[in-house]
Amino acid sequence: MTSLSVETLAAAATEPITSAGTTQLGIAVLAGIAVIVLLITRLKLHAFLALTLGSLALGVFAGAPLAKSVSSFTAGLGATVAGVGVLIALGAILGKLLADSGGADEIVDTILARAKGRAMPWAMVLIASVIGLPLFFEVGIVLLIPVVLLVAKRGNYSLMRIGIPALAGLSVMHGLIPPHPGPLVAIDALHANLGLTLALGVLVAIPTVVIAGPVFSRYAARWVDIPAPEHMIPQRPSEELEHRPSFGATVCTVLLPVVLMLMKALVDIVVDDPANGVQRVTDVAGSPLIALLAAVLVGMFTLGRAAGFTKARLSVTVEKSLAPIAGILLIVGAGGGFKATLIDVGVGQMIMDLSENWAIPTLLLAWLIAVAIRLATGSATVATISAAGLVAPLAAGMPATETALLVLAIGAGSLFFSHVNDAGFWLVKEYFGMTVGQTLKTWSVMETIISVVGLGFVLLLSLVL
């Protein structure tokens, strides 16, 4: 994936905008992050405003001129949105088409019709993983919760035995697999190869979601044995439709961008000749923009028209899909601005200089940084963006495989122990009708398992690749 943010900023400012020493820079970083954390957690300020103010505070504490700090922030914001904003928008459109057309319900119903008894938790994790590819985490929860509650009620299953696998599938996709915003921003910041990161992400995601989903759900069901709250079962989108797209067409549409990006990565490895005609075609078709755009255009026919949508209804669906992501785009952009400010005040070079004497591996360092920011802010996206900005200089000169693993280590760290400062925590608590303590014993522990197990498999891959 071509990165605009870091390259543009590096070309514009090869020298730091301040001559602050290592101690002052270290204090500036801690102060900047502290401002962001306090504004989000204590004052409940929106993450976009918190990241903006934190970036300016970082520049001030580092001794940089305010005008230079503003320039760095705005350049980083613009470059980041230019790099990933369109991809986030296309992913939102595809997700909305999947939900409103009944395609998601078709996947759910088809798989559940073939799963019985002990196979049901495995069916739930499969459903969540497939549907979670193009959907944002919160949208995926809203879409899957009715299914989880209905299956638990009608099949007389423990709610945790069904719910944990579904939540694990969504969470792993959100943290490790592009085109979700966090992984995309990290790929952009670290100049990682998107196709390779996607392929390695799938390798890490499969065993991670198995352990955190179906396996852990056995213990979660013993710790918290509660029935499905009937008052929380909402109407499913497809109940108002006369027709739904077929299972095969829906799955092919969802997996189309993934297949195109993986095909590009495979051809790049096998052929490795930019002049080759096949590689030139796959380089275009497998680029994130074209892959997602192709899926959206195909989805308008295989999902929208198959559900009986008129041209006007399709237009309304697309329009409604874009409004909810405005906040996400602003947060991601502001995170890019914070990252650019970190680089321009010289923090990147400081970390490179200090890391020469550190005995801690780079992958573990990236994970720990993401964990610390995740625990403090409660936001996986903020943790990913900030950690990527801090460790970006360490990725310079890394082999493509190691850079991809660095992205995955950051993604794993960003999921660590969701608690009361995370909106996802409260979303799960209310939908499942749990107490705070029960949510900590199930959802929070599951997130921690995903983070730790994900890191473990990333480290294993780093030993063999």
HELIX and SHEET records of a PDB file:
HELIX    1   1 SER A    5  ALA A   12  1                                   8    
HELIX    2   2 THR A   22  THR A   41  1                                  20    
HELIX    3   3 ALA A   47  PHE A   61  1                                  15    
HELIX    4   4 LEU A   66  THR A   80  1                                  15    
HELIX    5   5 VAL A   81  GLY A   85  3                                   5    
HELIX    6   6 VAL A   86  ASP A  100  1                                  15    
HELIX    7   7 GLY A  103  ALA A  113  1                                  11    
HELIX    8   8 GLY A  117  ALA A  119  5                                   3    
HELIX    9   9 MET A  120  GLY A  132  1                                  13    
HELIX   10  10 PHE A  137  ARG A  154  1                                  18    
HELIX   11  11 LEU A  159  LEU A  176  1                                  18    
HELIX   12  12 PRO A  181  LEU A  190  1                                  10    
HELIX   13  13 LEU A  194  VAL A  210  1                                  17    
HELIX   14  14 ILE A  211  VAL A  215  3                                   5    
HELIX   15  15 PHE A  216  TRP A  223  1                                   8    
HELIX   16  16 GLU A  230  MET A  232  5                                   3    
HELIX   17  17 PRO A  237  GLU A  240  5                                   4    
HELIX   18  18 PHE A  247  VAL A  270  1                                  24    
HELIX   19  19 GLY A  277  ALA A  285  1                                   9    
HELIX   20  20 PRO A  288  GLY A  299  1                                  12    
HELIX   21  21 MET A  300  GLY A  304  3                                   5    
HELIX   22  22 ARG A  305  ALA A  307  5                                   3    
HELIX   23  23 LYS A  311  LEU A  322  1                                  12    
HELIX   24  24 ALA A  323  ILE A  325  5                                   3    
HELIX   25  25 ALA A  326  ASP A  344  1                                  19    
HELIX   26  26 VAL A  347  SER A  355  1                                   9    
HELIX   27  27 THR A  362  THR A  377  1                                  16    
HELIX   28  28 ALA A  380  VAL A  391  1                                  12    
HELIX   29  29 ALA A  392  ALA A  395  5                                   4    
HELIX   30  30 ALA A  400  GLY A  413  1                                  14    
HELIX   31  31 ALA A  423  PHE A  432  1                                  10    
HELIX   32  32 VAL A  436  THR A  439  1                                   4    
HELIX   33  33 LEU A  440  SER A  444  3                                   5    
HELIX   34  34 VAL A  445  VAL A  464  1                                  20    
END                                                                             
